[in-house]
């Protein structure tokens, strides 16, 4: 792991400033760290950028958070944090719930999502960590765990794998006790996708769940034709079949699938705010949502998205970052008739396994199950 940015200058509250009641943000700083990937996600995705953040409250409580992006855009996220977000934050209330919307409104002219919400997470997560640490507990203790464990599923960025490499990966997941896996589809010829998925299904057997992820590679008619073919392997869901911002297309595809294979559509890793998730759920364009806690701006908007999904009866399976999103999955309230949340475990990509964390991982994944470990706050300080 290499420090690519150094510590941004911390801007403190002016001497003599007085506060009434609730603590405020006294200091905030950020630094950019490059974390090499053991298994590159593509020829040009060999590392992830982590912008580690640190907040000090006026009452002395400290918190640590982070923003994150694979390979692209980390420097832009860091610049937004080090400049606009730091200047906005100092002296404001340190309550992560009330400050999230105010910060989003402040940054909105730079975009309603994407770099802006990714950067927002760096402050929001640090404020949550400070609040939880000040309470002397962990995130699950602070929010209230609703379950002792959640199912984890094996996941990988594997479209570039040969079929033999893909099958070997799936065997590793089965041997590790996973009862559900997710693999990539989207080869130029759907016949090749089908051959690969049949080979995967043979390893999994009929009782383990197989999810497929097209990573936005199809347009509407191609998605329709491809899923007619891939229905042969009984996918549990199709993830991002179309461009992430194609609301109409996802709605039309959902109607076509409801009349044929019934494969549900999952979206969310590239939706960046509460309003966009509401659009997809309200129009029936998605049946499963996968908010990424960093890309949506932190824990505060993540919980808002989960509440909206509960109103629509949609399942929530958080995207990536199992060390944090797994803790949130443990705390999401059960909704009658809706599957319990699952945690995504990308092979050899956990921050603990990559040696990026100062402390032991706040979660444990074994035999296809994620559980909490003893830790303070979010448990994610970067070394």
Backbone torsions as a table, in degrees:
resi	resn	phi	psi	omega
1	UNK	NA	132.7	-177.9
2	UNK	-122.3	138.8	177.5
3	UNK	-83.8	111.9	-173.5
4	UNK	-99.1	-9.4	-173.0
5	UNK	-124.9	-22.7	-174.3
6	UNK	73.6	171.2	-178.9
7	UNK	-79.2	130.0	173.8
8	UNK	-70.9	150.0	179.8
9	UNK	-61.7	127.0	178.6
10	UNK	-80.1	129.9	179.1
11	UNK	-103.3	117.4	-174.8
12	UNK	-98.2	163.4	176.3
13	UNK	-67.0	139.0	179.2
14	UNK	-56.1	144.8	-180.0
15	UNK	-58.0	140.9	176.3
16	UNK	87.4	-3.3	179.7
17	UNK	-65.6	141.8	-179.0
18	UNK	-115.2	150.6	-178.2
19	UNK	-131.0	147.0	176.9
20	UNK	-114.7	128.4	172.5
21	UNK	72.8	-119.9	-171.3
22	UNK	-63.2	148.9	-179.5
23	UNK	-67.1	154.0	176.2
24	UNK	-117.4	174.7	179.8
25	UNK	-84.7	113.9	-177.7
26	UNK	-91.3	-35.4	-179.5
27	UNK	-153.5	150.2	-179.9
28	UNK	-151.7	132.2	177.7
29	UNK	-142.4	163.6	-177.2
30	UNK	-146.4	153.9	176.9
31	UNK	-146.3	146.1	-177.4
32	UNK	-96.9	128.2	179.3
33	UNK	-124.5	133.2	173.8
34	UNK	-96.8	125.0	179.9
35	UNK	-110.9	108.5	179.0
36	UNK	-63.8	142.5	177.4
37	UNK	-89.9	133.2	175.7
38	UNK	-63.5	-40.1	177.2
39	UNK	-117.1	100.3	179.4
40	UNK	-53.0	140.9	-179.4
41	UNK	-82.3	-13.1	174.3
42	UNK	-173.3	172.7	-179.4
43	UNK	-59.0	-30.6	-178.5
44	UNK	-106.9	12.8	176.2
45	UNK	-126.2	85.6	-175.6
46	UNK	-109.4	-4.9	179.1
47	UNK	-151.8	166.3	171.0
48	UNK	-119.3	146.0	176.9
49	UNK	-94.8	124.8	176.5
50	UNK	-114.9	124.6	173.9
51	UNK	-102.6	99.5	-177.9
52	UNK	-78.1	135.1	-176.2
53	UNK	-123.4	157.0	-178.6
54	UNK	-144.7	130.3	179.3
55	UNK	-122.6	144.0	172.7
56	UNK	-121.6	127.2	178.9
57	UNK	-89.5	163.7	-179.9
58	UNK	-64.1	-20.3	177.2
59	UNK	-91.3	5.7	178.1
60	UNK	93.3	-11.9	178.5
61	UNK	-65.7	143.5	180.0
62	UNK	-119.4	152.8	176.8
63	UNK	-145.5	151.4	-179.4
64	UNK	-124.9	134.6	179.2
65	UNK	-138.7	-165.1	179.6
66	UNK	-166.4	155.7	162.5
67	UNK	-113.2	167.7	-171.0
68	UNK	-156.8	142.1	172.0
69	UNK	-158.6	137.3	178.4
70	UNK	-72.1	113.9	169.2
71	UNK	64.0	-54.3	-169.7
72	UNK	-98.8	135.3	167.4
73	UNK	91.6	-1.8	-175.8
74	UNK	-62.5	-37.6	179.9
75	UNK	-64.9	-38.0	178.0
76	UNK	-67.0	-41.5	177.4
77	UNK	-61.6	-45.3	-179.8
78	UNK	-60.7	-42.6	-179.9
79	UNK	-62.4	-41.0	179.5
80	UNK	-64.8	-40.9	177.8
81	UNK	-65.5	-47.4	-174.0
82	UNK	-69.0	-25.1	-176.5
83	UNK	-108.5	-82.4	-171.8
84	UNK	-61.8	-43.6	-175.5
85	UNK	-72.0	-43.2	178.7
86	UNK	-61.3	-46.2	-179.4
87	UNK	-61.8	-36.0	179.9
88	UNK	-72.7	-37.2	-168.0
89	UNK	-76.7	-38.6	-171.5
90	UNK	-59.3	126.8	179.0
91	UNK	90.2	-9.8	-179.7
92	UNK	-86.4	164.1	178.2
93	UNK	-55.7	144.6	-177.1
94	UNK	-94.1	14.5	178.1
95	UNK	-79.1	117.1	-174.8
96	UNK	-68.0	-24.3	179.9
97	UNK	-71.4	-48.7	-175.3
98	UNK	-76.2	-26.5	-173.9
99	UNK	-83.8	-17.6	-175.4
100	UNK	-62.9	-50.1	-178.8
101	UNK	-66.1	-40.0	179.6
102	UNK	-61.1	-41.1	179.7
103	UNK	-68.6	-40.4	179.1
104	UNK	-61.9	-42.3	178.6
105	UNK	-64.8	-37.5	179.5
106	UNK	-65.3	-36.6	-175.5
107	UNK	-92.0	-3.8	-166.1
108	UNK	-58.7	-32.1	-179.4
109	UNK	-67.8	-17.2	174.5
110	UNK	-87.5	-0.6	179.2
111	UNK	127.8	141.4	-178.4
112	UNK	-79.6	-6.2	179.9
113	UNK	-169.5	174.1	-177.4
114	UNK	93.4	-124.6	-178.7
115	UNK	-55.8	-38.9	-177.4
116	UNK	-64.7	-48.4	-178.1
117	UNK	-72.8	-34.0	175.6
118	UNK	-60.1	-44.7	178.7
119	UNK	-65.8	-40.2	179.2
120	UNK	-54.4	-35.7	-177.8
121	UNK	-59.9	-32.8	-179.3
122	UNK	-59.4	-38.6	176.5
123	UNK	-78.8	-46.1	-175.8
124	UNK	-59.4	-44.3	-178.6
125	UNK	-67.8	-38.5	178.3
126	UNK	-64.2	-39.5	178.3
127	UNK	-66.5	-40.5	175.5
128	UNK	-61.9	-44.6	-179.6
129	UNK	-59.8	-43.4	179.2
130	UNK	-62.6	-42.8	-179.6
131	UNK	-64.2	-42.6	-178.0
132	UNK	-69.7	-42.3	178.6
133	UNK	-64.6	-39.4	178.8
134	UNK	-63.1	-28.8	178.1
135	UNK	-82.8	-5.7	176.8
136	UNK	73.2	34.4	-176.3
137	UNK	-144.6	-170.6	175.6
138	UNK	-104.5	172.8	-179.5
139	UNK	-60.6	-42.6	-179.8
140	UNK	-67.4	-33.7	175.6
141	UNK	-68.8	-34.4	-178.4
142	UNK	-73.4	-46.2	-178.7
143	UNK	-81.6	-28.4	-176.8
144	UNK	96.7	101.7	179.8
145	UNK	-65.1	134.7	178.8
146	UNK	-99.0	-10.5	-178.7
147	UNK	-155.6	157.1	-178.1
148	UNK	-81.6	-23.0	-177.2
149	UNK	-156.2	162.7	171.5
150	UNK	-131.1	151.9	175.8
151	UNK	-69.6	134.9	173.5
152	UNK	-106.0	148.5	175.4
153	UNK	-122.6	144.3	178.6
154	UNK	-73.2	135.8	-176.7
155	UNK	-141.8	153.8	179.2
156	UNK	-159.7	153.8	174.9
157	UNK	-93.7	91.0	-161.0
158	UNK	-131.4	14.8	179.9
159	UNK	-63.4	-28.6	179.9
160	UNK	-83.1	-3.7	176.9
161	UNK	-71.8	148.0	167.9
162	UNK	-67.6	164.7	179.0
163	UNK	-60.8	-39.9	178.6
164	UNK	-63.2	-40.4	178.5
165	UNK	-66.0	-39.6	178.4
166	UNK	-64.2	-46.6	179.8
167	UNK	-61.5	-39.8	178.8
168	UNK	-63.6	-38.7	177.8
169	UNK	-63.8	-45.2	179.9
170	UNK	-62.6	-37.8	176.8
171	UNK	-62.5	-38.7	177.8
172	UNK	-62.0	-41.5	178.6
173	UNK	-63.6	-44.6	179.4
174	UNK	-62.5	-43.9	179.8
175	UNK	-64.2	-28.1	179.5
176	UNK	-82.9	-2.1	175.1
177	UNK	96.8	9.0	178.5
178	UNK	-73.8	134.8	176.7
179	UNK	-101.8	3.6	178.5
180	UNK	-150.6	142.0	178.8
181	UNK	-140.2	158.0	176.0
182	UNK	-129.1	132.2	-179.8
183	UNK	-131.6	161.7	-176.1
184	UNK	-87.4	145.6	171.0
185	UNK	-129.5	169.3	179.7
186	UNK	127.1	24.3	174.4
187	UNK	-65.2	157.6	-179.5
188	UNK	-55.9	-33.1	179.4
189	UNK	-116.1	121.4	-178.1
190	UNK	-62.7	-21.8	176.3
191	UNK	-60.9	-36.1	177.4
192	UNK	-69.8	-40.9	174.6
193	UNK	-56.4	-44.8	-177.8
194	UNK	-64.1	-42.3	177.7
195	UNK	-59.2	-44.4	-179.4
196	UNK	-65.7	-42.5	-178.9
197	UNK	-70.1	-33.9	175.3
198	UNK	-64.6	-38.5	177.7
199	UNK	-65.9	-38.9	177.1
200	UNK	-66.1	-45.1	-179.1
201	UNK	-62.7	-34.1	178.6
202	UNK	-63.0	-39.0	177.6
203	UNK	-69.8	-41.2	-176.1
204	UNK	-71.7	-32.9	-171.0
205	UNK	78.5	179.9	-173.5
206	UNK	-79.1	-15.7	-169.5
207	UNK	-100.3	-15.3	176.6
208	UNK	-87.9	147.7	-177.0
209	UNK	-82.4	138.8	175.9
210	UNK	-120.3	116.1	174.1
211	UNK	-104.5	146.0	179.7
212	UNK	-123.6	146.8	-172.4
213	UNK	-133.0	117.1	-178.4
214	UNK	-92.2	-6.0	177.5
215	UNK	47.1	44.6	172.7
216	UNK	68.5	23.3	-172.2
217	UNK	-85.0	-12.6	-173.4
218	UNK	-109.5	161.1	163.5
219	UNK	-105.9	176.1	-165.8
220	UNK	-56.6	-52.9	-175.5
221	UNK	-68.2	-37.0	178.1
222	UNK	-67.2	-39.0	177.1
223	UNK	-61.0	-42.4	179.4
224	UNK	-60.4	-49.6	-179.2
225	UNK	-64.3	-42.8	-177.0
226	UNK	-64.6	-40.4	-177.6
227	UNK	-74.9	-25.1	171.5
228	UNK	-61.9	-37.3	179.2
229	UNK	-76.1	-46.8	-174.0
230	UNK	-75.4	-11.2	174.1
231	UNK	-58.4	-19.9	179.7
232	UNK	-57.7	-28.0	-177.5
233	UNK	-101.5	10.8	175.0
234	UNK	54.5	62.5	178.0
235	UNK	-66.2	141.0	176.9
236	UNK	-74.0	-29.6	171.9
237	UNK	-162.0	161.2	169.9
238	UNK	-111.9	123.4	-176.7
239	UNK	-100.8	134.3	177.9
240	UNK	40.9	60.7	179.3
241	UNK	-67.2	-28.4	-175.7
242	UNK	-124.0	175.1	172.5
243	UNK	-48.9	135.2	-173.2
244	UNK	-60.0	-28.3	-177.8
245	UNK	-93.3	8.5	-178.4
246	UNK	-89.5	80.2	-178.5
247	UNK	-64.7	-46.9	-179.3
248	UNK	-59.9	-46.6	-177.6
249	UNK	-60.5	-42.5	178.5
250	UNK	-64.9	-37.4	177.8
251	UNK	-63.6	-43.5	179.1
252	UNK	-66.8	-41.4	178.4
253	UNK	-63.4	-39.5	178.5
254	UNK	-59.9	-39.7	177.4
255	UNK	-64.8	-43.5	-179.8
256	UNK	-63.9	-41.7	-179.2
257	UNK	-69.5	-36.3	178.5
258	UNK	-62.1	-28.9	-179.1
259	UNK	-90.3	-3.2	-178.0
260	UNK	-128.8	-97.9	-173.5
261	UNK	-77.7	-23.6	-177.6
262	UNK	76.7	11.2	179.4
263	UNK	-64.9	124.4	179.1
264	UNK	-76.0	153.0	179.1
265	UNK	-99.3	132.7	176.2
266	UNK	-115.3	133.0	177.3
267	UNK	-140.7	166.7	170.2
268	UNK	144.0	-27.0	-176.5
269	UNK	-66.2	-21.7	178.5
270	UNK	-118.6	24.2	166.8
271	UNK	-104.9	138.3	-164.6
272	UNK	-119.6	-0.8	176.1
273	UNK	-151.3	166.0	-175.8
274	UNK	-56.7	-39.7	-174.7
275	UNK	-64.7	-39.0	-179.0
276	UNK	-69.7	-37.9	175.3
277	UNK	-62.1	-41.2	178.7
278	UNK	-61.6	-40.2	178.1
279	UNK	-55.6	-49.8	-175.9
280	UNK	-67.6	-37.3	-178.8
281	UNK	-76.6	-41.7	-177.8
282	UNK	-63.5	-35.5	-177.5
283	UNK	-90.7	-0.1	-179.9
284	UNK	75.0	16.9	-178.1
285	UNK	-77.9	-12.4	177.7
286	UNK	-147.3	147.4	177.3
287	UNK	-110.7	-15.9	-179.7
288	UNK	-132.5	136.7	176.7
289	UNK	-120.0	146.4	-174.4
290	UNK	-131.9	66.8	-179.9
291	UNK	-64.3	136.9	171.4
292	UNK	-93.0	120.8	-170.4
293	UNK	-60.0	-28.3	176.8
294	UNK	-81.7	-47.4	-175.1
295	UNK	-64.4	-24.9	179.2
296	UNK	-89.8	-5.4	175.5
297	UNK	110.9	4.3	176.8
298	UNK	120.8	-171.1	-175.0
299	UNK	-67.4	-38.6	-177.2
300	UNK	-59.3	-54.9	177.4
301	UNK	-68.2	-30.7	176.2
302	UNK	-57.1	-46.6	-179.8
303	UNK	-65.9	-33.6	175.4
304	UNK	-64.7	-41.5	178.2
305	UNK	-64.2	-42.9	178.7
306	UNK	-61.1	-37.9	178.6
307	UNK	-66.2	-40.1	177.4
308	UNK	-64.6	-43.5	179.2
309	UNK	-60.0	-39.0	178.5
310	UNK	-62.0	-38.2	178.5
311	UNK	-62.9	-35.3	-178.8
312	UNK	-90.6	-2.8	-179.1
313	UNK	70.2	32.8	-179.7
314	UNK	-101.5	143.8	176.9
315	UNK	-73.4	147.6	176.4
316	UNK	-119.3	116.0	175.7
317	UNK	-123.9	99.2	-172.7
318	UNK	-56.4	147.5	-177.0
319	UNK	-91.0	125.9	173.1
320	UNK	52.7	-168.2	174.9
321	UNK	47.6	55.8	-173.2
322	UNK	-62.1	-24.6	179.6
323	UNK	-61.0	-31.4	178.1
324	UNK	-105.6	-49.0	-176.7
325	UNK	-66.5	-26.5	175.2
326	UNK	-65.8	-38.9	176.4
327	UNK	-62.8	-41.1	178.7
328	UNK	-66.1	-39.0	178.2
329	UNK	-60.5	-35.0	177.6
330	UNK	-64.8	-22.9	-173.7
331	UNK	-102.4	-9.6	-178.7
332	UNK	-69.1	135.1	-177.4
333	UNK	-71.7	142.0	178.4
334	UNK	-68.4	141.5	177.2
335	UNK	-119.1	122.6	-177.8
336	UNK	-53.5	131.1	177.6
337	UNK	80.9	-1.3	-178.3
338	UNK	-110.2	131.9	179.8
339	UNK	-57.2	145.6	177.8
340	UNK	-66.7	152.3	180.0
341	UNK	-63.9	148.4	173.9
342	UNK	-117.2	157.8	177.8
343	UNK	-109.0	138.3	-179.3
344	UNK	-93.3	124.6	-179.9
345	UNK	-118.0	98.8	178.7
346	UNK	-76.6	131.0	-174.2
347	UNK	-56.2	126.9	174.8
348	UNK	57.9	31.9	-179.8
349	UNK	-123.3	0.9	177.5
350	UNK	-67.7	144.7	-176.8
351	UNK	-64.2	-32.8	176.4
352	UNK	-64.8	-46.3	179.8
353	UNK	-64.7	-29.3	-179.9
354	UNK	-85.2	-0.2	177.7
355	UNK	73.0	24.5	-174.2
356	UNK	-92.9	-11.9	-174.2
357	UNK	-99.5	143.9	177.8
358	UNK	-72.6	-33.6	-177.0
359	UNK	-113.9	166.6	174.1
360	UNK	-57.9	153.7	-178.7
361	UNK	-57.1	139.7	179.1
362	UNK	-75.5	-7.2	176.7
363	UNK	-130.3	162.2	175.2
364	UNK	-126.4	132.5	176.2
365	UNK	-117.7	117.3	-179.4
366	UNK	-149.8	139.5	179.5
367	UNK	53.9	37.2	176.7
368	UNK	72.8	19.0	-176.7
369	UNK	-132.1	136.6	176.5
370	UNK	-103.9	131.8	176.1
371	UNK	-131.7	160.5	178.2
372	UNK	-79.5	154.2	170.8
373	UNK	-118.3	169.1	178.1
374	UNK	-71.6	122.6	178.6
375	UNK	-163.4	166.3	178.5
376	UNK	-102.8	144.0	176.4
377	UNK	61.7	-138.0	175.6
378	UNK	-80.4	-19.6	178.8
379	UNK	72.8	27.4	-175.3
380	UNK	-133.1	68.1	171.7
381	UNK	-92.8	131.9	-176.9
382	UNK	-91.9	138.1	-177.8
383	UNK	-78.6	NA	NA
